[in-house]
Amino acid sequence: MKKILKNALYALVCMAVIISCKRDSDYVISTPSSFIPNFDLRKIYTNADVSLNLENMRGASMVKGQVISDHSTRNLPSGLLIIQNTRIVGGADSLRGIAINIGADAAKYVPGDSVHVKIEGGVLKRVDGSLQITGKSGADVTKIASGKTLFNTRGFGNLITTYPDRYDCTLLTIYKCTFNPTLSSSETLSGEKTINDGTADLTLATDPSATFANVKPPYSGNYRGIIINKMVNDKIVPQHRLVNPNDISPLSSTVDAPECIISGFISDVNGGDGNNEYVQLRATKDINFAVTPFSLVVSNNAGASIPTGVPAQGWATGQQRTYKINLTSGTVVKGEFFYVGGINKLINGANSTSIASSKWIRALDYNKVSDRFNSSSTVTGNATTGLFANSGNAFGMALFRGIEVTQATAPIDVLWVHSGGSLYQIGAAPNYGAGYRIGNTDVYDIINPQTLVPQPYYRAGTNTQSLTYALPADAGFFYVLGGAYDTKLNKWVKARTQTTIILSKTSTIAEIEGANATEVR
């Protein structure tokens, strides 16, 4: 046995020696690429000027990419040819840009041009915060094609400000931006303004000499531009620079800030649901409901609920599909929680803690018919033993200004649980279909921010997000929705998400108004 093992070991050693003696000529000879991706090029810079050569570029001498700079509108640093590209391996995640200073010749190139640039012999350096290649001229640039479709990705303010070098000299569209602070109706783009996309503040920089400096921006919109880093107090600060006035896609021209928002609810208490379900809301400003009334509508879409099919009248359908609760008395102050729901005012069904001492704007017996949906109709919601479904098809809740709710009325806040049932039917202008209308919230958009196509209903376009049923049924789950609404920006800065708490019969109000509750800032 020992002899066998010895012979086997000897054979393995001999094989290793043979392999290690493989001749250089036995290897495949490969030629390094003449082009270096921006992703790898930018890594060469390590906080000191670098002279670019074949050695540090691993045999490459050139860079290629699509031009994104446009000097005709005078809103970019002069002399810079800005191009972006991706690695063959890495795709969109490897998209990087670079600025090459070639002087006045940079104005000869426009977005969509495809170019090759000889960068060997240039110097890679940081100039006022942005990474550039200097020491090159127009003679080093060769245009290969024109009219190419620009590679344009979505940018998020929090990522751009956290990783400015990653996004420097790239073309990005930042969606759903508003200004911080909100601009007056007479203010223009000129100068440095702060925009916020719900994730972070970012500087929108427009040179006073830019051709579009005097454009008055919309209240809310998408902004496509190039990130150009700037050094401010020894810190790299990214700036978003438009290159064309058409790079603004308006979403809304007016401020539409909800006076109150949905912050939680219980839809399936421990025991019988009748007159025990309720919705928790939070005020974003002081409200006197007698002066400024609101209404809350809930929707139940169980398969046998009538009328069946897609609700042509949306939230105003009534009968077994929707139930309306008018809020016409009482007051709340900014940041205060308040409640709307069953007359029992118990935290988790029969024999549980009373929360009657909390702020109730409306407690009603929903074993009776609902309030009328509008003055021109006699339609009401049927008397019911349960406002919400406990499983199966979707249910939703929507908050409206005033007490007139029609098919065309859009809510100021809306949430949905699940997606089943007859909810939406696609259609053309002017109504774009039928179903339950949504508002501009943290998760829903009346206009698709990417395609700018109207999508005014739940389940239309990108409006597909929903909460999920908390199971098992009858356990007494309270939905804590979290998120944060900024009253200075008049927008959600942190989207709501679902956290469920199992309440007991002795639970207190503090459990549903605690640290995980929706913030009003």
Secondary structure, DSSP 4 states (H G I P E B T S, - for coil): -HHHHHHHHHHHHHHHHHHHT--GGGSPP----SB--HHHHHHT-SSS-EE--TTTTTT--EEEEEE---GGGS-S-TTEEEEEE--TTTGGGG-EEEEEE-GGGGGG--TT-EEEEE-TT-EEEEETTEEEEES--GGGEEEEE--PPP--EEE-HHHHHH-HHHHTT-EEEEEEEEESSPPPTT--S-EEEEEE-SS-EEEEEE-TTSTTTTPPPPSEEEEEEEEEEEEETTEEEEEEE-SSGGGEEEEESS----SEEEEEEESS-SS--TTT-EEEEEESS-EETTTS-EEEEEEE--TT-SS-SS-TTGGG--BTTEEEEEE-S-EE-TT-EEEEEETT-BSSSTTS-B-TTS-EEEEE-TTS----S-TT----BPP-S-SS-SSSS-EEEEEEESS---TTPPPSEEEEE---SS-EEE--TTTTEEE-B--S-SS--SB-TTT--B--BTTSTT----B---SSTTS-EEEE---EEETTTTEEEE----EEEE--TT--GGGTSSTTSPEE-
